[in-house]
Amino acid sequence: MKKLVAGTLLSVLALSGCGSDNGGSSEEESSTLKVGASNVPHAEILEKAKPLLEEQGIELEIETYQDYILPNQDLDSEEIDANYFQHIPYLESQIEEFGYDFENAGGIHIEPIGVYSQKYASLDELPDGATILMSNSVADHGRILSLLEAEGLITLAEGVDKTVAEVSDVVENPKNLEFDANYEAALMVQLYESGEGDALLINSNYAIDAGLNPLEDSIALESSESPYVNVIAVRAGDEDSENVKALVEVLKSEEIQDFILEEWGGSVVPVD
């Protein structure tokens, strides 16, 4: 009987040992952070951050996206742990439209939006009635109109919140510019290359991904003082997780900020 009890006890201990191993494996899995990102510059910045996170025992997995819709859908459905592709006004508009329970875990960089043209070398050359192509991303309309206002092409209604301004808020338009906002943001480079419109606005991530240099190829570029900071977005509550805090800290480190400045020469600007 004693032998039977001893054998049973050994079996229990052996099973407990297996449970400990699984617990270790589970702990390992919890140190993996899966982040969705646009190809350029976001995924490239994350690749640079990967070894720095490895030093802290965090394995960074990067899932790349070609659009602005799926990264938030996948974050909401827990396919990914965080995403890095969107600026604050877009994040806020997505939360309002779809009811996402997301939080901004930290701002990393700004990608100035630019005006491009195959036909004109400057905004001054734009003719009366010129057609300006814009993406159908409403969250970018205020940004685009603010840039055009800063360049003296239009005037927005007094008191309007410029981050949510729309074409209907334009009160002065001396050149009678025509605004066409019926295109996916990802298609703007293709429209530019095929010479569509008189001028069009392209987000820097798409411009850079297509081999354009926003500093050299645009005919006007948004100021680096822009409020459109690209952020790490997470599900509410996850902004306080150790892995997410470590990611934001690494992305704000001097090493990563220097990399951003050197790699893109001012067409992508880190924020403090």
C-alpha positions in Angstrom: 0.0 0.0 0.0 2.8 2.4 0.9 4.4 1.6 -2.5 1.1 2.5 -4.2 0.8 5.8 -2.4 4.4 6.7 -3.1 3.9 5.8 -6.8 0.8 8.0 -6.9 2.6 10.8 -5.3 5.5 10.6 -7.8 2.9 10.7 -10.6 1.3 13.8 -9.2 4.7 15.5 -8.8 5.6 14.6 -12.4 2.3 16.1 -13.6 2.9 19.2 -11.5 6.3 19.5 -13.2 4.7 19.4 -16.6 2.3 22.1 -15.5 5.2 24.3 -14.5 6.8 23.9 -17.9 3.5 24.9 -19.6 3.3 27.9 -17.3 6.8 28.9 -18.5 5.7 28.5 -22.1 2.6 30.7 -21.4 4.8 33.3 -19.8 7.0 33.3 -22.9 3.9 33.7 -25.1 2.8 36.7 -23.1 6.2 38.4 -23.9 5.3 38.4 -27.6 3.8 41.7 -28.9 2.0 41.7 -32.3 1.7 45.1 -33.9 0.0 46.0 -37.1 1.6 48.7 -39.2 1.7 50.4 -42.6 4.7 49.3 -44.6 6.5 52.6 -44.6 7.7 54.2 -42.4 5.9 52.4 -39.6 7.0 48.8 -40.2 10.5 49.9 -40.9 10.7 51.8 -37.6 9.3 48.8 -35.8 12.0 46.6 -37.5 14.6 48.9 -36.1 13.0 48.7 -32.6 12.9 44.9 -32.7 16.4 44.1 -31.3 16.0 46.8 -28.6 12.8 45.1 -27.4 14.5 41.7 -27.6 17.0 42.9 -25.1 14.0 43.4 -22.7 12.7 39.9 -23.4 9.9 41.1 -25.7 9.5 39.4 -29.1 8.0 41.9 -31.6 5.8 40.5 -34.4 5.0 43.0 -37.2 1.9 42.6 -39.3 1.9 44.9 -42.3 -1.2 46.5 -43.9 -1.9 48.3 -47.2 -5.0 50.2 -46.0 -6.4 52.3 -43.1 -9.4 50.1 -42.2 -8.2 46.6 -41.4 -5.6 47.5 -38.7 -8.3 48.9 -36.4 -10.7 46.0 -37.2 -7.9 43.5 -36.3 -7.1 45.4 -33.2 -10.7 45.3 -32.1 -11.0 41.6 -32.8 -7.7 40.9 -30.9 -5.9 39.6 -34.0 -3.1 42.1 -33.0 -2.1 43.7 -29.7 -1.5 47.2 -31.0 -1.3 49.2 -34.3 0.9 51.9 -35.6 -0.3 53.6 -38.7 -2.8 56.4 -37.8 -2.7 59.9 -36.6 -4.8 61.2 -33.6 -7.7 62.8 -35.5 -8.2 59.6 -37.6 -8.1 57.4 -34.5 -10.7 59.7 -32.8 -12.9 59.6 -35.9 -12.7 55.8 -36.0 -13.6 55.5 -32.4 -16.6 57.8 -32.9 -17.8 56.0 -36.1 -17.3 52.4 -35.0 -17.4 52.5 -31.2 -14.0 51.1 -30.8 -12.7 51.0 -27.2 -9.2 52.1 -28.1 -6.6 54.3 -26.4 -3.7 56.3 -27.6 -0.6 54.7 -25.9 1.8 57.4 -27.2 2.7 59.6 -30.1 5.8 58.7 -32.1 6.2 60.8 -35.3 4.6 63.1 -37.8 4.4 62.5 -41.6 3.7 65.9 -43.2 1.1 65.6 -46.0 2.2 67.1 -49.3 0.7 68.7 -52.4 2.0 67.1 -55.6 1.5 68.0 -59.3 2.8 66.7 -62.7 1.7 69.9 -64.3 2.8 72.7 -62.1 6.0 73.5 -60.2 4.3 75.6 -57.5 1.0 76.4 -56.0 1.2 79.9 -57.5 1.0 78.4 -61.0 -2.3 76.6 -60.4 -4.8 78.1 -62.8 -8.3 79.4 -62.0 -10.7 76.5 -61.5 -7.8 74.0 -60.9 -9.0 70.6 -59.7 -7.5 69.4 -56.4 -7.8 65.7 -55.8 -8.1 64.5 -52.1 -8.6 61.1 -50.5 -12.0 60.1 -49.3 -10.6 59.9 -45.7 -12.7 62.5 -44.0 -10.3 62.7 -41.1 -7.7 64.1 -43.5 -9.9 66.8 -45.1 -9.3 69.3 -42.3 -5.6 68.7 -42.5 -5.6 69.2 -46.3 -7.7 72.4 -46.1 -5.5 73.8 -43.3 -2.4 73.3 -45.5 -4.1 75.0 -48.4 -5.1 77.9 -46.1 -1.6 78.2 -44.7 -0.4 78.5 -48.3 -2.9 81.3 -49.0 -5.1 79.4 -51.5 -8.3 79.4 -49.4 -9.8 80.8 -46.2 -11.8 78.7 -43.7 -14.7 80.0 -41.7 -13.7 81.8 -38.6 -14.0 79.7 -35.5 -14.1 76.3 -37.3 -12.2 73.5 -35.7 -9.6 73.0 -38.5 -9.0 69.3 -37.6 -12.5 68.5 -38.7 -13.0 71.2 -41.4 -14.8 70.2 -44.6 -14.9 71.8 -48.1 -18.2 73.4 -47.0 -16.2 75.4 -44.4 -14.2 77.2 -47.2 -15.4 80.9 -47.3 -12.8 82.3 -49.6 -11.5 80.6 -52.7 -9.9 83.2 -55.0 -8.8 80.6 -57.6 -12.1 78.9 -57.6 -10.4 75.6 -56.8 -12.5 72.5 -57.4 -12.2 69.7 -54.8 -12.6 66.1 -55.7 -12.5 63.8 -52.7 -13.6 60.4 -54.1 -10.4 58.4 -54.0 -8.8 55.8 -51.6 -5.7 57.3 -49.9 -3.7 54.3 -51.2 -4.5 55.3 -54.8 -3.3 58.9 -54.7 0.2 58.0 -55.8 -1.2 56.1 -58.8 -3.3 59.1 -59.7 -0.3 61.4 -59.4 1.8 59.2 -61.6 -0.9 59.1 -64.3 -1.2 62.9 -64.2 -4.8 63.1 -62.9 -6.0 66.4 -61.7 -4.1 69.7 -61.5 -2.7 68.9 -58.0 -3.4 66.3 -55.4 -2.5 65.5 -51.8 -0.6 62.4 -50.7 0.1 61.1 -47.2 3.8 60.8 -46.7 3.7 57.1 -45.9 2.2 56.3 -49.3 4.6 58.8 -51.0 7.7 57.3 -49.5 6.5 53.7 -50.1 6.2 54.6 -53.8 9.7 56.1 -54.0 8.7 59.7 -53.8 10.6 62.2 -51.6 8.1 64.5 -49.9 10.8 67.2 -49.4 11.9 67.2 -53.0 8.9 66.0 -55.0 6.0 67.9 -53.4 5.2 71.5 -54.4 4.0 72.2 -50.8 4.5 70.4 -47.5 2.7 70.5 -44.2 4.5 72.1 -41.3 6.2 69.9 -38.8 4.1 71.6 -36.2 1.1 69.6 -37.4 -1.2 68.1 -34.8 -1.4 64.9 -36.9 0.9 62.8 -34.8 1.1 59.1 -35.6 0.4 57.0 -32.5 0.5 53.5 -31.0 -3.2 52.5 -30.6 -4.3 49.7 -28.2 -7.4 48.4 -26.7 -8.5 50.3 -23.6 -6.6 49.0 -20.6 -3.6 47.8 -22.6 -1.9 51.2 -22.6 -0.7 50.3 -19.1 0.7 46.8 -20.0 4.5 46.4 -19.6 5.0 45.3 -23.2 3.1 48.3 -24.6 4.9 50.8 -22.3 8.3 49.2 -23.3 7.4 49.6 -27.0 6.5 53.2 -26.7 9.6 53.9 -24.7 11.8 52.3 -27.3 10.1 54.1 -30.2 10.7 57.4 -28.3 14.4 56.6 -27.6 17.2 58.6 -29.0 18.4 55.7 -31.1 15.0 55.4 -32.9 14.5 59.1 -33.2 17.9 59.5 -34.8 17.1 56.6 -37.2 13.9 58.3 -38.3 15.7 61.6 -39.0 18.6 60.0 -40.8 16.5 57.5 -42.8 13.9 60.0 -44.1 15.7 63.3 -43.9 12.9 65.4 -42.5 10.0 63.9 -44.4 9.2 61.9 -41.3 9.7 63.8 -38.0 9.9 62.2 -34.5 8.0 63.8 -31.6 9.1 64.1 -28.0 
